[in-house]
Amino acid sequence: MNSSPEHLDVLIVGAGLSGIGAARYLQARCPRVSYAIFEARDAIGGTWDLFRYPGVRSDSDMFTLGYSFRPWQSPQVIAGGDAILTYITDTAAETGVDGRIRLGHQVVRASWSTGEARWHIVARRTDTGETVEITCGFVFSCTGYYRYDRGYLPDFAGMDRFGGMIVHPQSWPSDLGYAGQRVIVIGSGATAVTLAPALAETARHVTMVQRSPTYIAPLPARDPIAEAVGRILPPRQAGPAMRWFKALTTQGFFQLSQHRPELVKRMVRRQISRHLPAGYDVDTHFTPRYNPWDQRFCIAPDGDLFKAISNGSVSVVTDHIDTFTERGLLLKSGDELEADIIVTATGLELLFIGGIELCVDGEAVDIASKLVYKGMMLEGVPNLAVAVGYTNASWTLKCDLTCNYVCRLLNHMQATGMRQCTPVNRDGSVSGRPLLGLTSGYVQRSAHRFPKQGSRFPWQVHQSYLRDYRALRLRGIRDQAMVFSNQG
Ligand SMILES: Cc1cc2nc3c(=O)[nH]c(=O)nc-3n(C[C@H](O)[C@H](O)[C@H](O)COP(=O)(O)OP(=O)(O)OC[C@H]3O[C@@H](n4cnc5c(N)ncnc54)[C@H](O)[C@@H]3O)c2cc1C
Protein backbone atom coordinates (compact mmCIF):
# COMPACT_ATOMS: atom_id res chain seq x y z
CA MET A 1 0.00 0.00 0.00
CA ASN A 2 1.30 3.47 -0.91
CA SER A 3 1.26 5.76 2.14
CA SER A 4 1.50 9.51 1.48
CA PRO A 5 4.84 11.07 2.39
CA GLU A 6 5.39 13.03 5.58
CA HIS A 7 4.17 16.64 5.28
CA LEU A 8 5.70 19.67 7.00
CA ASP A 9 4.64 23.31 6.90
CA VAL A 10 8.24 24.43 6.39
CA LEU A 11 11.42 22.64 5.38
CA ILE A 12 14.62 24.44 6.31
CA VAL A 13 17.57 23.22 4.24
CA GLY A 14 20.95 23.50 5.97
CA ALA A 15 21.93 23.57 9.65
CA GLY A 16 24.64 26.22 9.54
CA LEU A 17 24.53 29.65 11.16
CA SER A 18 21.51 30.67 9.03
CA GLY A 19 19.52 27.43 9.31
CA ILE A 20 19.73 27.36 13.11
CA GLY A 21 18.74 31.05 13.21
CA ALA A 22 15.82 30.43 10.82
CA ALA A 23 14.53 27.57 12.99
CA ARG A 24 14.71 29.69 16.13
CA TYR A 25 12.72 32.44 14.38
CA LEU A 26 10.05 29.96 13.25
CA GLN A 27 9.70 28.55 16.76
CA ALA A 28 9.39 31.99 18.32
CA ARG A 29 7.25 33.78 15.71
CA CYS A 30 5.23 30.96 14.11
CA PRO A 31 4.80 28.50 16.99
CA ARG A 32 2.09 26.46 15.25
CA VAL A 33 4.18 25.78 12.15
CA SER A 34 5.59 22.26 11.79
CA TYR A 35 9.14 22.16 10.48
CA ALA A 36 12.35 20.16 10.17
CA ILE A 37 15.89 20.97 9.10
CA PHE A 38 17.50 18.73 6.49
CA GLU A 39 21.29 18.91 6.69
CA ALA A 40 23.48 17.15 4.14
CA ARG A 41 26.49 16.74 6.41
CA ASP A 42 26.73 14.65 9.56
CA ALA A 43 27.26 17.71 11.75
CA ILE A 44 25.73 21.13 12.27
CA GLY A 45 27.57 24.45 11.98
CA GLY A 46 28.14 24.54 8.19
CA THR A 47 31.13 26.74 7.40
CA TRP A 48 32.29 26.75 11.01
CA ASP A 49 32.41 22.98 11.19
CA LEU A 50 33.84 22.41 7.71
CA PHE A 51 36.80 24.81 7.81
CA ARG A 52 39.52 23.52 10.14
CA TYR A 53 42.67 25.22 8.94
CA PRO A 54 44.98 26.78 11.53
CA GLY A 55 43.77 30.15 12.75
CA VAL A 56 40.34 29.95 11.06
CA ARG A 57 38.26 32.86 12.34
CA SER A 58 35.61 35.39 11.47
CA ASP A 59 36.63 38.33 9.35
CA SER A 60 33.73 40.51 10.38
CA ASP A 61 32.78 41.49 13.91
CA MET A 62 30.92 38.95 16.03
CA PHE A 63 28.34 41.45 17.30
CA THR A 64 26.79 41.49 13.85
CA LEU A 65 27.75 37.94 12.82
CA GLY A 66 25.94 36.70 15.95
CA TYR A 67 22.16 36.46 16.14
CA SER A 68 20.04 39.40 17.24
CA PHE A 69 18.09 37.04 19.55
CA ARG A 70 21.26 35.78 21.25
CA PRO A 71 23.78 38.61 21.26
CA TRP A 72 27.48 37.81 21.21
CA GLN A 73 28.65 38.44 24.78
CA SER A 74 32.44 38.35 24.59
CA PRO A 75 34.51 41.48 23.89
CA GLN A 76 36.48 39.25 21.48
CA VAL A 77 35.23 40.97 18.35
CA ILE A 78 37.00 38.61 15.96
CA ALA A 79 36.37 35.03 17.06
CA GLY A 80 38.03 31.73 16.20
CA GLY A 81 36.17 29.03 14.26
CA ASP A 82 35.83 26.85 17.38
CA ALA A 83 34.17 29.64 19.36
CA ILE A 84 31.72 30.32 16.52
CA LEU A 85 30.89 26.62 16.18
CA THR A 86 30.25 26.43 19.93
CA TYR A 87 28.02 29.51 19.68
CA ILE A 88 25.95 27.82 16.93
CA THR A 89 25.67 24.44 18.66
CA ASP A 90 24.83 26.09 22.01
CA THR A 91 22.12 28.14 20.30
CA ALA A 92 20.67 24.97 18.73
CA ALA A 93 20.70 23.17 22.09
CA GLU A 94 19.31 26.07 24.16
CA THR A 95 16.43 26.68 21.77
CA GLY A 96 15.64 22.98 21.24
CA VAL A 97 16.23 23.43 17.49
CA ASP A 98 18.74 20.57 17.60
CA GLY A 99 15.87 18.08 18.02
CA ARG A 100 14.45 19.07 14.63
CA ILE A 101 17.62 18.46 12.60
CA ARG A 102 17.93 15.45 10.33
CA LEU A 103 21.60 14.99 9.56
CA GLY A 104 22.82 13.23 6.43
CA HIS A 105 19.82 14.46 4.39
CA GLN A 106 20.92 16.20 1.21
CA VAL A 107 18.04 17.87 -0.60
CA VAL A 108 18.48 17.26 -4.32
CA ARG A 109 15.14 18.25 -5.86
CA ALA A 110 12.15 20.42 -4.98
CA SER A 111 9.09 20.39 -7.26
CA TRP A 112 6.22 22.80 -6.64
CA SER A 113 2.68 21.76 -7.44
CA THR A 114 0.18 24.62 -7.63
CA GLY A 115 -2.72 22.14 -7.62
CA GLU A 116 -1.62 20.75 -4.28
CA ALA A 117 -0.08 24.01 -3.02
CA ARG A 118 2.98 22.18 -1.81
CA TRP A 119 6.55 21.24 -2.60
CA HIS A 120 7.56 17.64 -3.28
CA ILE A 121 11.03 17.22 -1.86
CA VAL A 122 13.54 14.55 -2.77
CA ALA A 123 16.52 14.12 -0.48
CA ARG A 124 19.39 11.66 -0.52
CA ARG A 125 20.58 9.99 2.67
CA THR A 126 24.32 10.59 2.54
CA ASP A 127 25.03 7.61 4.78
CA THR A 128 22.97 4.92 2.99
CA GLY A 129 22.33 6.51 -0.41
CA GLU A 130 18.58 5.95 0.21
CA THR A 131 16.02 8.40 -1.21
CA VAL A 132 13.75 10.24 1.23
CA GLU A 133 10.59 11.98 -0.01
CA ILE A 134 8.49 14.48 1.89
CA THR A 135 6.14 17.33 1.04
CA CYS A 136 6.10 20.80 2.55
CA GLY A 137 4.27 24.08 2.21
CA PHE A 138 7.35 26.32 2.16
CA VAL A 139 11.08 25.81 1.57
CA PHE A 140 13.58 28.00 3.41
CA SER A 141 16.99 27.43 1.84
CA CYS A 142 19.82 28.14 4.30
CA THR A 143 22.44 26.36 2.25
CA GLY A 144 25.16 29.03 2.24
CA TYR A 145 26.76 30.08 -1.03
CA TYR A 146 29.48 27.61 -1.98
CA ARG A 147 30.14 23.96 -2.76
CA TYR A 148 30.99 21.80 0.20
CA ASP A 149 32.56 18.91 -1.70
CA ARG A 150 35.50 20.90 -3.09
CA GLY A 151 37.12 24.31 -3.09
CA TYR A 152 38.29 26.24 -6.14
CA LEU A 153 41.65 25.17 -7.50
CA PRO A 154 43.05 26.77 -10.68
CA ASP A 155 44.77 24.46 -13.10
CA PHE A 156 48.38 25.35 -12.19
CA ALA A 157 50.99 23.88 -14.53
CA GLY A 158 53.18 21.11 -13.13
CA MET A 159 51.24 20.45 -9.93
CA ASP A 160 51.90 16.72 -10.20
CA ARG A 161 55.67 17.34 -10.28
CA PHE A 162 55.81 18.88 -6.82
CA GLY A 163 57.51 16.48 -4.40
CA GLY A 164 55.99 18.00 -1.23
CA MET A 165 52.42 18.21 -0.08
CA ILE A 166 49.65 20.31 -1.66
CA VAL A 167 46.78 21.23 0.64
CA HIS A 168 43.53 23.12 0.05
CA PRO A 169 42.27 24.97 3.14
CA GLN A 170 38.75 23.60 2.59
CA SER A 171 39.99 20.06 3.29
CA TRP A 172 42.77 20.60 5.81
CA PRO A 173 44.21 17.28 7.07
CA SER A 174 43.89 17.26 10.87
CA ASP A 175 47.27 15.56 11.21
CA LEU A 176 49.22 17.86 8.88
CA GLY A 177 52.54 18.62 10.58
CA TYR A 178 53.92 21.94 9.44
CA ALA A 179 56.18 22.77 12.39
CA GLY A 180 59.69 23.43 11.11
CA GLN A 181 58.51 23.20 7.48
CA ARG A 182 58.82 25.72 4.64
CA VAL A 183 55.28 26.64 3.61
CA ILE A 184 54.00 28.56 0.61
CA VAL A 185 50.47 29.95 0.82
CA ILE A 186 49.04 30.84 -2.60
CA GLY A 187 46.41 33.56 -2.38
CA SER A 188 45.68 36.99 -0.99
CA GLY A 189 42.10 36.65 0.30
CA ALA A 190 40.83 36.29 3.84
CA THR A 191 41.97 32.66 4.09
CA ALA A 192 45.57 33.37 3.01
CA VAL A 193 45.73 36.41 5.26
CA THR A 194 44.50 34.30 8.20
CA LEU A 195 46.65 31.26 7.48
CA ALA A 196 50.03 32.90 6.91
CA PRO A 197 50.57 34.31 10.44
CA ALA A 198 48.94 31.26 12.07
CA LEU A 199 51.24 28.80 10.26
CA ALA A 200 54.24 31.04 10.89
CA GLU A 201 53.95 30.45 14.64
CA THR A 202 55.68 27.07 14.20
CA ALA A 203 56.65 26.76 10.52
CA ARG A 204 60.26 27.37 9.48
CA HIS A 205 59.06 30.11 7.14
CA VAL A 206 55.86 31.06 5.35
CA THR A 207 55.77 32.76 1.95
CA MET A 208 52.48 34.23 0.84
CA VAL A 209 52.44 34.30 -2.97
CA GLN A 210 49.84 36.61 -4.42
CA ARG A 211 49.06 37.65 -7.97
CA SER A 212 47.78 41.01 -6.79
CA PRO A 213 47.30 42.68 -3.40
CA THR A 214 44.11 42.92 -1.32
CA TYR A 215 42.98 45.60 1.11
CA ILE A 216 43.88 44.51 4.64
CA ALA A 217 43.06 46.57 7.72
CA PRO A 218 44.76 45.91 11.04
CA LEU A 219 42.06 45.92 13.77
CA PRO A 220 42.09 45.19 17.51
CA ALA A 221 40.80 41.62 18.14
CA ARG A 222 39.09 42.83 21.34
CA ASP A 223 36.93 45.88 21.00
CA PRO A 224 37.57 48.55 23.68
CA ILE A 225 34.14 50.09 22.98
CA ALA A 226 32.44 46.73 23.55
CA GLU A 227 34.33 46.38 26.82
CA ALA A 228 33.21 49.86 27.91
CA VAL A 229 29.59 49.25 26.81
CA GLY A 230 29.68 45.91 28.66
CA ARG A 231 30.70 47.71 31.86
CA ILE A 232 28.03 50.41 31.58
CA LEU A 233 24.98 48.53 30.27
CA PRO A 234 23.37 45.27 31.44
CA PRO A 235 23.91 42.36 28.98
CA ARG A 236 20.30 42.64 27.69
CA GLN A 237 21.01 46.15 26.42
CA ALA A 238 24.74 45.85 25.69
CA GLY A 239 24.25 43.18 22.98
CA PRO A 240 21.74 45.12 20.84
CA ALA A 241 23.66 48.37 21.42
CA MET A 242 26.90 46.85 20.13
CA ARG A 243 25.10 45.20 17.22
CA TRP A 244 23.64 48.52 16.07
CA PHE A 245 26.91 50.32 16.69
CA LYS A 246 28.85 47.82 14.55
CA ALA A 247 26.17 47.64 11.85
CA LEU A 248 26.19 51.41 11.48
CA THR A 249 29.95 51.93 11.64
CA THR A 250 30.58 49.12 9.12
CA GLN A 251 27.98 50.66 6.83
CA GLY A 252 29.55 54.09 7.33
CA PHE A 253 32.98 52.79 6.35
CA PHE A 254 31.51 51.11 3.26
CA GLN A 255 29.80 54.35 2.23
CA LEU A 256 33.00 56.32 2.79
CA SER A 257 34.87 53.78 0.61
CA GLN A 258 32.29 54.20 -2.15
CA HIS A 259 32.23 57.98 -2.09
CA ARG A 260 35.79 58.88 -1.04
CA PRO A 261 37.92 55.93 -2.25
CA GLU A 262 41.12 57.98 -2.44
CA LEU A 263 40.75 59.07 1.19
CA VAL A 264 40.17 55.48 2.35
CA LYS A 265 43.14 54.27 0.28
CA ARG A 266 45.35 56.83 2.01
CA MET A 267 44.00 55.93 5.46
CA VAL A 268 44.58 52.20 4.96
CA ARG A 269 48.04 52.74 3.49
CA ARG A 270 49.08 54.94 6.41
CA GLN A 271 47.84 52.39 8.93
CA ILE A 272 49.58 49.47 7.20
CA SER A 273 52.85 51.38 6.84
CA ARG A 274 52.86 52.03 10.58
CA HIS A 275 52.74 48.26 11.20
CA LEU A 276 55.54 47.36 8.77
CA PRO A 277 59.31 47.90 8.93
CA ALA A 278 60.61 51.19 7.49
CA GLY A 279 61.19 50.98 3.75
CA TYR A 280 58.84 47.99 3.26
CA ASP A 281 57.46 47.95 -0.30
CA VAL A 282 53.83 48.74 0.55
CA ASP A 283 53.11 49.82 -3.02
CA THR A 284 53.89 46.42 -4.50
CA HIS A 285 52.46 44.15 -1.81
CA PHE A 286 49.62 46.05 -0.14
CA THR A 287 48.27 48.57 -2.65
CA PRO A 288 45.43 46.97 -4.62
CA ARG A 289 44.53 48.12 -8.13
CA TYR A 290 40.81 48.27 -7.32
CA ASN A 291 38.93 50.61 -5.00
CA PRO A 292 38.25 49.72 -1.36
CA TRP A 293 35.19 47.45 -1.05
CA ASP A 294 35.06 46.58 -4.76
CA GLN A 295 36.16 43.30 -3.20
CA ARG A 296 35.72 42.12 0.39
CA PHE A 297 38.03 43.89 2.84
CA CYS A 298 40.34 41.59 4.81
CA ILE A 299 41.36 42.23 8.37
CA ALA A 300 44.45 41.42 10.37
CA PRO A 301 43.42 41.09 14.03
CA ASP A 302 45.93 43.01 16.15
CA GLY A 303 47.96 43.39 12.94
CA ASP A 304 49.01 39.70 13.13
CA LEU A 305 50.08 39.43 9.48
CA PHE A 306 52.16 42.62 9.68
CA LYS A 307 53.80 41.49 12.92
CA ALA A 308 54.77 38.20 11.26
CA ILE A 309 56.22 40.08 8.29
CA SER A 310 58.13 42.38 10.64
CA ASN A 311 59.66 39.50 12.63
CA GLY A 312 60.67 37.75 9.40
CA SER A 313 58.50 34.63 9.79
CA VAL A 314 56.28 35.59 6.82
CA SER A 315 57.29 37.11 3.51
CA VAL A 316 54.98 38.31 0.77
CA VAL A 317 55.78 37.79 -2.91
CA THR A 318 53.66 39.53 -5.54
CA ASP A 319 54.19 37.72 -8.83
CA HIS A 320 52.53 35.24 -11.20
CA ILE A 321 53.03 31.51 -10.91
CA ASP A 322 54.61 30.05 -14.02
CA THR A 323 54.68 26.42 -12.88
CA PHE A 324 54.99 24.16 -9.90
CA THR A 325 58.39 22.45 -9.85
CA GLU A 326 59.73 19.39 -8.00
CA ARG A 327 60.80 21.66 -5.14
CA GLY A 328 58.30 24.50 -5.13
CA LEU A 329 57.21 27.24 -7.50
CA LEU A 330 58.77 28.93 -10.51
CA LEU A 331 57.43 32.47 -10.86
CA LYS A 332 56.98 34.50 -14.04
CA SER A 333 59.76 36.84 -12.86
CA GLY A 334 62.14 33.85 -13.02
CA ASP A 335 62.42 33.60 -9.21
CA GLU A 336 62.10 30.17 -7.64
CA LEU A 337 60.57 29.45 -4.24
CA GLU A 338 61.21 26.22 -2.37
CA ALA A 339 58.69 24.62 -0.06
CA ASP A 340 57.78 21.43 1.79
CA ILE A 341 54.07 22.27 1.80
CA ILE A 342 52.06 24.40 -0.65
CA VAL A 343 48.68 25.65 0.53
CA THR A 344 46.33 26.65 -2.29
CA ALA A 345 44.19 29.32 -0.60
CA THR A 346 42.57 29.92 -3.97
CA GLY A 347 38.99 30.19 -2.80
CA LEU A 348 35.55 28.73 -3.00
CA GLU A 349 33.34 27.45 -5.80
CA LEU A 350 30.10 29.34 -5.44
CA LEU A 351 26.81 27.47 -5.54
CA PHE A 352 23.27 28.78 -5.25
CA ILE A 353 20.70 27.01 -2.98
CA GLY A 354 22.99 24.07 -2.37
CA GLY A 355 22.60 22.83 -5.94
CA ILE A 356 18.92 21.90 -5.41
CA GLU A 357 17.08 21.35 -8.73
CA LEU A 358 13.92 23.44 -8.73
CA CYS A 359 10.80 22.69 -10.71
CA VAL A 360 7.50 24.61 -10.78
CA ASP A 361 4.42 22.80 -12.09
CA GLY A 362 6.52 20.39 -14.12
CA GLU A 363 8.88 22.99 -15.58
CA ALA A 364 12.54 23.18 -14.57
CA VAL A 365 13.48 26.58 -13.11
CA ASP A 366 16.38 28.27 -14.88
CA ILE A 367 17.75 30.02 -11.80
CA ALA A 368 20.19 32.21 -13.72
CA SER A 369 17.31 33.81 -15.67
CA LYS A 370 15.41 34.83 -12.53
CA LEU A 371 15.40 38.06 -10.57
CA VAL A 372 15.59 37.97 -6.79
CA TYR A 373 12.77 39.56 -4.81
CA LYS A 374 13.94 41.57 -1.78
CA GLY A 375 17.20 39.61 -1.91
CA MET A 376 15.44 36.49 -0.61
CA MET A 377 12.89 35.00 -3.06
CA LEU A 378 12.93 34.12 -6.75
CA GLU A 379 10.73 35.62 -9.43
CA GLY A 380 8.03 33.12 -10.43
CA VAL A 381 8.98 30.58 -7.76
CA PRO A 382 6.30 30.25 -5.06
CA ASN A 383 6.81 29.61 -1.36
CA LEU A 384 10.59 29.56 -1.37
CA ALA A 385 12.98 31.87 0.47
CA VAL A 386 16.75 31.87 0.49
CA ALA A 387 19.03 33.13 3.28
CA VAL A 388 21.69 35.18 1.50
CA GLY A 389 23.75 37.56 3.61
CA TYR A 390 25.56 40.78 2.85
CA THR A 391 28.85 40.88 0.99
CA ASN A 392 29.82 44.21 2.58
CA ALA A 393 28.83 43.41 6.16
CA SER A 394 28.09 40.39 8.33
CA TRP A 395 26.05 37.64 6.71
CA THR A 396 23.73 37.33 9.72
CA LEU A 397 22.58 40.96 9.64
CA LYS A 398 20.66 40.28 6.43
CA CYS A 399 19.68 36.70 7.31
CA ASP A 400 18.10 37.91 10.56
CA LEU A 401 15.96 40.33 8.54
CA THR A 402 15.10 37.57 6.05
CA CYS A 403 14.05 35.16 8.84
CA ASN A 404 11.84 37.81 10.41
CA TYR A 405 10.28 38.60 7.03
CA VAL A 406 9.61 34.93 6.24
CA CYS A 407 7.82 34.54 9.57
CA ARG A 408 5.64 37.58 8.82
CA LEU A 409 4.92 36.17 5.35
CA LEU A 410 3.88 32.78 6.78
CA ASN A 411 1.71 34.43 9.45
CA HIS A 412 0.06 36.63 6.83
CA MET A 413 -0.71 33.59 4.66
CA GLN A 414 -2.10 31.69 7.60
CA ALA A 415 -4.29 34.65 8.64
CA THR A 416 -5.67 35.15 5.12
CA GLY A 417 -5.96 31.46 4.18
CA MET A 418 -3.67 31.94 1.18
CA ARG A 419 -1.45 28.94 0.49
CA GLN A 420 0.78 30.45 -2.16
CA CYS A 421 2.95 33.56 -2.41
CA THR A 422 4.76 34.21 -5.68
CA PRO A 423 6.93 37.21 -6.55
CA VAL A 424 5.97 38.34 -10.06
CA ASN A 425 7.76 41.06 -12.02
CA ARG A 426 5.28 43.12 -14.04
CA ASP A 427 7.64 46.05 -14.61
CA GLY A 428 9.27 45.59 -18.01
CA SER A 429 11.70 48.43 -17.38
CA VAL A 430 13.52 46.55 -14.60
CA SER A 431 16.87 45.37 -15.93
CA GLY A 432 19.03 42.59 -14.47
CA ARG A 433 22.52 42.93 -12.99
CA PRO A 434 24.80 40.59 -11.02
CA LEU A 435 23.44 39.53 -7.64
CA LEU A 436 26.72 39.80 -5.73
CA GLY A 437 28.19 43.16 -6.62
CA LEU A 438 31.85 42.28 -6.00
CA THR A 439 34.62 42.19 -8.60
CA SER A 440 36.45 39.30 -6.87
CA GLY A 441 37.45 36.38 -9.12
CA TYR A 442 35.34 33.84 -7.23
CA VAL A 443 32.22 35.98 -7.64
CA GLN A 444 32.86 36.73 -11.34
CA ARG A 445 33.50 33.04 -12.12
CA SER A 446 30.06 31.97 -10.94
CA ALA A 447 27.90 35.03 -11.69
CA HIS A 448 26.31 33.23 -14.67
CA ARG A 449 24.97 30.48 -12.38
CA PHE A 450 23.34 32.89 -9.93
CA PRO A 451 20.02 34.75 -10.21
CA LYS A 452 20.18 38.47 -10.95
CA GLN A 453 19.10 41.47 -8.98
CA GLY A 454 16.97 44.12 -10.66
CA SER A 455 17.59 47.81 -11.17
CA ARG A 456 14.77 48.81 -8.79
CA PHE A 457 13.39 47.67 -5.46
CA PRO A 458 11.89 45.12 -4.66
CA TRP A 459 14.16 43.41 -7.20
CA GLN A 460 17.23 45.39 -6.23
CA VAL A 461 19.49 44.13 -3.44
CA HIS A 462 20.35 46.97 -1.10
CA GLN A 463 23.54 45.74 0.61
CA SER A 464 22.54 48.20 3.33
CA TYR A 465 21.27 47.13 6.72
CA LEU A 466 19.49 50.43 7.35
CA ARG A 467 17.61 50.39 4.04
CA ASP A 468 16.76 46.71 4.43
CA TYR A 469 15.65 47.25 8.01
CA ARG A 470 13.20 49.83 6.77
CA ALA A 471 12.04 47.73 3.80
CA LEU A 472 11.87 44.33 5.47
CA ARG A 473 11.09 45.08 9.11
CA LEU A 474 9.08 48.27 9.08
CA ARG A 475 7.10 48.03 5.84
CA GLY A 476 4.14 45.71 5.17
CA ILE A 477 4.27 42.34 3.44
CA ARG A 478 1.93 43.25 0.62
CA ASP A 479 3.26 45.04 -2.43
CA GLN A 480 2.60 45.06 -6.17
CA ALA A 481 5.11 42.32 -6.93
CA MET A 482 3.97 39.73 -4.39
CA VAL A 483 0.97 37.69 -5.51
CA PHE A 484 -0.96 35.78 -2.84
CA SER A 485 -3.15 33.01 -4.28
CA ASN A 486 -4.42 29.47 -3.90
CA GLN A 487 -6.87 30.04 -1.04
CA GLY A 488 -7.27 26.87 1.04
C1 LIG B 1 36.48 30.63 6.18
C2 LIG B 1 35.26 31.48 6.12
C3 LIG B 1 35.16 32.59 6.96
C4 LIG B 1 34.01 33.39 6.90
N1 LIG B 1 33.94 34.48 7.73
C5 LIG B 1 32.84 35.27 7.67
C6 LIG B 1 32.73 36.42 8.50
O1 LIG B 1 33.58 36.73 9.30
N2 LIG B 1 31.62 37.18 8.37
C7 LIG B 1 30.62 36.87 7.51
O2 LIG B 1 29.64 37.59 7.45
N3 LIG B 1 30.71 35.79 6.72
C8 LIG B 1 31.77 34.98 6.77
N4 LIG B 1 31.85 33.89 5.96
C9 LIG B 1 30.72 33.52 5.16
C10 LIG B 1 29.97 32.42 5.97
O3 LIG B 1 29.81 31.30 5.22
C11 LIG B 1 28.70 32.97 6.57
O4 LIG B 1 28.96 33.97 7.46
C12 LIG B 1 27.87 31.96 7.35
O5 LIG B 1 28.63 31.04 8.07
C13 LIG B 1 26.96 31.30 6.41
O6 LIG B 1 26.07 30.54 7.14
P1 LIG B 1 24.99 29.69 6.39
O7 LIG B 1 24.32 28.86 7.41
O8 LIG B 1 24.14 30.58 5.56
O9 LIG B 1 25.81 28.80 5.35
P2 LIG B 1 26.86 27.66 5.64
O10 LIG B 1 27.67 27.92 6.83
O11 LIG B 1 27.57 27.43 4.36
O12 LIG B 1 25.94 26.41 5.98
C14 LIG B 1 25.13 25.83 4.99
C15 LIG B 1 24.69 24.45 5.44
O13 LIG B 1 23.77 23.95 4.47
C16 LIG B 1 24.09 22.61 4.18
N5 LIG B 1 23.61 22.32 2.81
C17 LIG B 1 24.03 22.89 1.65
N6 LIG B 1 23.34 22.37 0.61
C18 LIG B 1 22.49 21.46 1.13
C19 LIG B 1 21.51 20.59 0.55
N7 LIG B 1 21.28 20.57 -0.78
N8 LIG B 1 20.80 19.78 1.37
C20 LIG B 1 21.00 19.80 2.72
N9 LIG B 1 21.92 20.60 3.31
C21 LIG B 1 22.65 21.42 2.52
C22 LIG B 1 25.60 22.56 4.29
O14 LIG B 1 26.03 21.24 4.48
C23 LIG B 1 25.84 23.47 5.50
O15 LIG B 1 25.81 22.78 6.70
C24 LIG B 1 32.97 33.08 6.00
C25 LIG B 1 33.11 31.98 5.14
C26 LIG B 1 34.24 31.20 5.19
C27 LIG B 1 34.34 30.03 4.25
The ligand as a MOL file (V3000), in Angstrom:
LIG
                    3D

  0  0  0     0  0            999 V3000
M  V30 BEGIN CTAB
M  V30 COUNTS 53 58 0 0 0
M  V30 BEGIN ATOM
M  V30 1 C 36.4830 30.6290 6.1790 0
M  V30 2 C 35.2600 31.4840 6.1210 0
M  V30 3 C 35.1560 32.5860 6.9550 0
M  V30 4 C 34.0070 33.3940 6.9020 0
M  V30 5 N 33.9360 34.4770 7.7270 0
M  V30 6 C 32.8430 35.2660 7.6680 0
M  V30 7 C 32.7260 36.4210 8.5010 0
M  V30 8 O 33.5780 36.7310 9.2980 0
M  V30 9 N 31.6220 37.1770 8.3740 0
M  V30 10 C 30.6250 36.8710 7.5110 0
M  V30 11 O 29.6390 37.5930 7.4500 0
M  V30 12 N 30.7130 35.7940 6.7190 0
M  V30 13 C 31.7740 34.9820 6.7700 0
M  V30 14 N 31.8520 33.8920 5.9620 0
M  V30 15 C 30.7160 33.5220 5.1570 0
M  V30 16 C 29.9710 32.4250 5.9680 0
M  V30 17 O 29.8130 31.3020 5.2150 0
M  V30 18 C 28.6960 32.9710 6.5710 0
M  V30 19 O 28.9650 33.9740 7.4630 0
M  V30 20 C 27.8680 31.9640 7.3540 0
M  V30 21 O 28.6280 31.0370 8.0710 0
M  V30 22 C 26.9610 31.3050 6.4060 0
M  V30 23 O 26.0720 30.5370 7.1410 0
M  V30 24 P 24.9880 29.6940 6.3870 0
M  V30 25 O 24.3170 28.8560 7.4120 0
M  V30 26 O 24.1420 30.5780 5.5620 0
M  V30 27 O 25.8150 28.8010 5.3550 0
M  V30 28 P 26.8560 27.6590 5.6420 0
M  V30 29 O 27.6740 27.9230 6.8280 0
M  V30 30 O 27.5650 27.4250 4.3640 0
M  V30 31 O 25.9420 26.4050 5.9760 0
M  V30 32 C 25.1270 25.8340 4.9910 0
M  V30 33 C 24.6940 24.4540 5.4360 0
M  V30 34 O 23.7700 23.9510 4.4700 0
M  V30 35 C 24.0900 22.6130 4.1760 0
M  V30 36 N 23.6140 22.3220 2.8100 0
M  V30 37 C 24.0300 22.8860 1.6480 0
M  V30 38 N 23.3440 22.3660 0.6050 0
M  V30 39 C 22.4860 21.4610 1.1260 0
M  V30 40 C 21.5150 20.5890 0.5510 0
M  V30 41 N 21.2810 20.5720 -0.7770 0
M  V30 42 N 20.8000 19.7790 1.3670 0
M  V30 43 C 21.0030 19.8010 2.7170 0
M  V30 44 N 21.9180 20.5960 3.3110 0
M  V30 45 C 22.6490 21.4200 2.5230 0
M  V30 46 C 25.6000 22.5560 4.2900 0
M  V30 47 O 26.0270 21.2410 4.4840 0
M  V30 48 C 25.8450 23.4740 5.5000 0
M  V30 49 O 25.8100 22.7780 6.7010 0
M  V30 50 C 32.9670 33.0800 5.9970 0
M  V30 51 C 33.1130 31.9830 5.1390 0
M  V30 52 C 34.2380 31.1980 5.1890 0
M  V30 53 C 34.3420 30.0340 4.2510 0
M  V30 END ATOM
M  V30 BEGIN BOND
M  V30 1 1 1 2
M  V30 2 1 2 3
M  V30 3 2 2 52
M  V30 4 2 3 4
M  V30 5 1 4 5
M  V30 6 1 4 50
M  V30 7 2 5 6
M  V30 8 1 6 7
M  V30 9 1 6 13
M  V30 10 2 7 8
M  V30 11 1 7 9
M  V30 12 1 9 10
M  V30 13 2 10 11
M  V30 14 1 10 12
M  V30 15 2 12 13
M  V30 16 1 13 14
M  V30 17 1 14 15
M  V30 18 1 14 50
M  V30 19 1 15 16
M  V30 20 1 16 17
M  V30 21 1 16 18
M  V30 22 1 18 19
M  V30 23 1 18 20
M  V30 24 1 20 21
M  V30 25 1 20 22
M  V30 26 1 22 23
M  V30 27 1 23 24
M  V30 28 2 24 25
M  V30 29 1 24 26
M  V30 30 1 24 27
M  V30 31 1 27 28
M  V30 32 2 28 29
M  V30 33 1 28 30
M  V30 34 1 28 31
M  V30 35 1 31 32
M  V30 36 1 32 33
M  V30 37 1 33 34
M  V30 38 1 33 48
M  V30 39 1 34 35
M  V30 40 1 35 36
M  V30 41 1 35 46
M  V30 42 1 36 37
M  V30 43 1 36 45
M  V30 44 2 37 38
M  V30 45 1 38 39
M  V30 46 1 39 40
M  V30 47 2 39 45
M  V30 48 1 40 41
M  V30 49 2 40 42
M  V30 50 1 42 43
M  V30 51 2 43 44
M  V30 52 1 44 45
M  V30 53 1 46 47
M  V30 54 1 46 48
M  V30 55 1 48 49
M  V30 56 2 50 51
M  V30 57 1 51 52
M  V30 58 1 52 53
M  V30 END BOND
M  V30 END CTAB
M  END
